[in-house]
Amino acid sequence: MEAAKEQDEIQNGVPCAFPPFDPDRDGFEPGTFPPGFMWGVASSAYQIEGGWNAGGKGPSIMDVHFQKGSAWSGQTGDVTCDSYNRYRDDVRILSELGVSHYRFSLSWPRLFPDGTRDSLNPEGVRYYNSLIDELLAHGIVPFVTLYHWDLPLALEEKYKGWLGEEVVELFNDYARFCFSEFGDRVKHWVTFNEPWSHVVVGSMVGMLPLVREKGRAGMYACAHNLIKAHGRAWHTYDKEFRAKQGGELGITLSCTWAEPKNPESEEDAAAAERLLQFHMGWFAHPIFLNGDYPDVMKEYIAKRSAEEGLAKSRLPEFTCEEKAMLKGTADFLGLNYYTARLTSALSAESLSKPDLLDEEDGDVHVGTHPDWPAPGIFFINVVPWGFRKVLNYMQNRYQVPLIYVTENGYHEEHMGEGQYDMKDARRSCYHAAHINELRKAITLDGVNVRGYTVWCLMDNFEWVFGHTQTMGLYHVDFKDPEKKRLPKESAGFYRDVIKHNGFPDGAAHTRLVQEWWEARAKRTTGSKEK
């Protein structure tokens, strides 16, 4: 955001950029969440742990990728927040926030350096046992992701990573070990974080080079094995561990809302539905509905494959046995929400010169609205009302029994070497808007959401953006050998939300949000009068 524009917004009483205010759609509704609602924050192993070769850990595909200078900043996650050595500092600030849960991921190559059970690393096991025990000692529930993109390099080299079907069973072996070793204390498991992002974006930016070489066919083959690995792990937990451990297991999907560019256009509405199916339905349909891909994916990919002269569709097929195995293999959906898109059917012109965001196989042109601000990463626009819509869509379309919001967060560009802004009211305002939409989805629409998780606990290594994008409630001084964690203003705001279980009438943080929303309404009224 340009400095002048930001200053203008602050002068108008609103510290965060928003789409134009619609009082019927965007109104603030004070109130609290259901008793027992879970409030947490998230992280992932590669992004915070560091210690890339410490304590017997094997290399991951992310280690190798970023050590080649693949981040735009040239930075790596070799050290980052150094949580491998400073996990007690993490638990201390988690305790300061008062969170009920902490979502983090296990590093597969830290536990199995070459990806197999035979390479078990006791130091890695000790590390995660210590972290889990420290969390529980502070009354914090561990919410554990098995795979957040850091595949053991050995499996990439031997089996071509997720292109190799052998990795399906190796992931199941890894999952079984984690359930056995940690499941007496871990009751919330996520198999995969954002498989769409991993497969599609990961191949586009070179994180999955072998998948990238095969284009769309490689993406579909990779996702096919990820889905089967999820199903196998769910059955392993269900048959071998659920009765004695009493936990639950789901999958986390990146859930971007799709809005028709022209709300009066049937073609644009159909394009929006196709985008939702190609992004979320790709994984949700086989797992939550019938064990198979959405019909629209099968139809459009087969058609596009034939047009390109292929003998068969690029999209693999599940066998009857696999469909039966996959159906109903999630106790909950982990939902990550960051943004929304505008959709329309691809024209001949746009097909010849597709945009970065287009879904070509689905015949969808994907864009954004000029009134949707993007304060940090250019393709992540702030659209709070899309959050409520996608929550409703996922529950109603896929009959999801339970939802946890496993990520929602605000990107900002790093201010530069040695510079940082602890007064991040923008982030507080962003979370207020999304929590407001979440509460509407629960109380007005009846969506069964049991928890909300901020991405992220602290500034970390944001993949291709390195440390140039900040998303944390806590600032980390990456130049400081001690990697000090310092609370931003947003940490205090979120602590108040947690303490009061939302926005009860009369609370100081509720009054602050009401002032922001009154300023939004006045600004909208003033602009209309002009």
Number of C-alpha atoms within 10 A of each C-alpha: 13 7 8 9 11 17 14 12 18 17 11 14 17 23 20 21 23 21 16 16 16 12 12 7 9 18 17 22 15 17 17 16 19 15 8 10 15 21 24 28 26 22 23 24 23 29 26 25 25 22 20 23 16 14 15 19 23 23 21 26 22 24 21 15 17 21 15 12 13 20 21 13 12 14 21 27 26 22 21 26 29 21 20 21 15 16 19 15 14 18 20 14 18 21 15 13 24 20 21 21 24 25 24 20 28 21 26 28 28 30 28 23 25 24 26 19 16 9 14 20 19 14 15 23 17 13 17 20 15 14 18 21 16 18 22 16 11 14 14 20 21 24 20 24 24 24 22 23 25 24 23 26 21 19 22 21 11 12 13 19 23 26 22 15 18 16 23 22 15 16 25 22 18 20 24 19 16 19 24 14 14 16 20 13 16 20 18 20 28 27 27 22 23 21 26 19 15 20 24 22 15 20 21 18 13 16 24 26 18 19 25 20 14 14 15 19 17 23 27 20 21 25 23 22 21 23 22 23 24 25 27 22 24 28 18 17 22 16 10 13 18 18 10 9 16 13 19 18 24 25 27 25 25 20 25 22 26 26 24 21 22 13 10 9 12 12 17 22 21 16 27 25 20 25 29 20 20 20 22 21 27 23 26 29 22 26 28 23 20 17 26 24 24 19 12 16 19 17 14 18 21 19 17 17 17 14 9 9 9 12 9 12 18 21 22 16 14 16 11 10 9 16 19 16 19 26 18 19 23 24 20 22 25 29 26 24 24 22 23 27 24 21 27 25 24 20 13 9 8 15 16 9 10 17 13 12 13 21 21 20 17 22 20 28 26 26 19 20 13 9 13 18 20 21 21 19 15 9 16 19 25 26 25 24 20 22 27 22 18 20 24 17 17 21 18 12 13 17 13 21 16 17 22 19 23 27 23 23 21 26 22 18 15 17 12 9 10 9 9 15 11 15 12 17 18 20 25 23 23 22 21 23 23 22 22 24 23 25 24 17 20 18 14 9 13 12 23 17 24 18 21 23 25 24 24 22 26 25 26 28 27 19 21 22 18 21 26 24 21 26 25 27 30 22 22 22 19 19 11 8 9 13 18 16 20 15 20 21 18 22 24 16 22 24 17 19 23 19 14 16 18 24 27 17 14 9 14 13 21 22 15 13 20 18 14 21 21 16 18 25 17 15 18 15 12 10 9 8 7 5
